[in-house]
């Protein structure tokens, strides 16, 4: 199973979890910019945003 197939198979619960985490990362960026600037936080935030973008494109097409 390749990466594109995995991202297209998001369940409603997983999508909701990713959207919640994206919101938490925005709060982290606003309240604790030094923590949000860490490499781990940046990588996790990029993954979440990329996954949400990929799945929204698949559903619209």
GUTI-930491 format. One record per residue: z, x, y of N, C-alpha, C in turn; residue in three letters. Coordinates in steps of 0.02 Angstrom, whole numbers, plus 50000, padded with zeros to 5 digits. Layout:
ZXYZXYZXYALA...
END
This chain:
500005004349941500005000050000500005004550062UNK499505003750103499455008050162499865005150219UNK499915008950272500345007250328500115000850364UNK499474999650370499224993750405499404987450365UNK499374987650299499534981950259500274980350264UNK500694985550265501404984450271501584981050336UNK501284983250392501464980350456501214973250463UNK500684971550427500424964750431500854959850392UNK501274962350347501674958050305502384957050331UNK502474956850397503134955750425503364948550414UNK503964947950390504244941250383504514939050451UNK504664932750456504924930050519505594933350537UNK506014934350487506664937450498506604944750520UNK506134948350489506044955350508505764955950579UNK505304951450596505024951450664505564949950716UNK505994945150700506544943450745507014949450753UNK507154952850698507584958750701507274964150745UNK506624965450738506294970550779506294968550853UNK506184962250868506204959950937506904960750967UNK507424959350926508114960250948508254967550962UNK508044971950917508144979150927507774981650988UNK507184979051001506814981051060507204979251123UNK507514973351123507924971351179508534975751188UNK508834977751132509414982151135509214989051162UNK508624991451145508404997851172508284997351247UNK508044991751271507964990751344508644990751379UNK509134987551348509814987651377510104994651376UNK509984998251322510225005151318509905009451372UNK509265008351384508915012151436509205010651505UNK509385004351517509655002451582510375004751592UNK510785004351540511495005751547511685012951531UNK511325016151486511485022951464510845027051459UNK510555028951515509905032451514509915039051476UNK510475042551475510495048951439510455047751364UNK510795042651340510755041051268510065038551249UNK509755034651293509085032051280508565037551282UNK508715043051315508235048651319508265053151258UNK508705051851211508755056051152508125055251109UNK507965060351072507365060351030507385054850978UNK507965053650949508025048450898507905041550927UNK508205040150984508115033651016507395032551037UNK507075037751064506365037151083505925035751024UNK506035039350969505625038450909505715031450880UNK506335029050877506465022350851506145017050895UNK506205017850961505915013051007505155012951002UNK504845018750996504115019050987503905015550923UNK504275016650869504105013350805504145005750811UNK504675003350843504764996150850504204993150892UNK504064996250949503534993750993502854993850958UNK502714999250922502074999850887502014994450833UNK502554993350796502544988350742502434981350771UNK502784979750825502694973150856501994972250884UNK501724977550915501044977150942500524976150887UNK500604979850832500134979550776500124972750745UNK500714969850734500744963250701500494957750747UNK500614958350812500374953050857499614953250862UNK499314959250857498584959750858498284956850795UNK498614957950737498354955350674498364947750673UNK498894944750699498944937450698498444934150746UNK498314937450802497864934550851497144934850827UNK496974939850787496284940750764496094935850710UNK
END
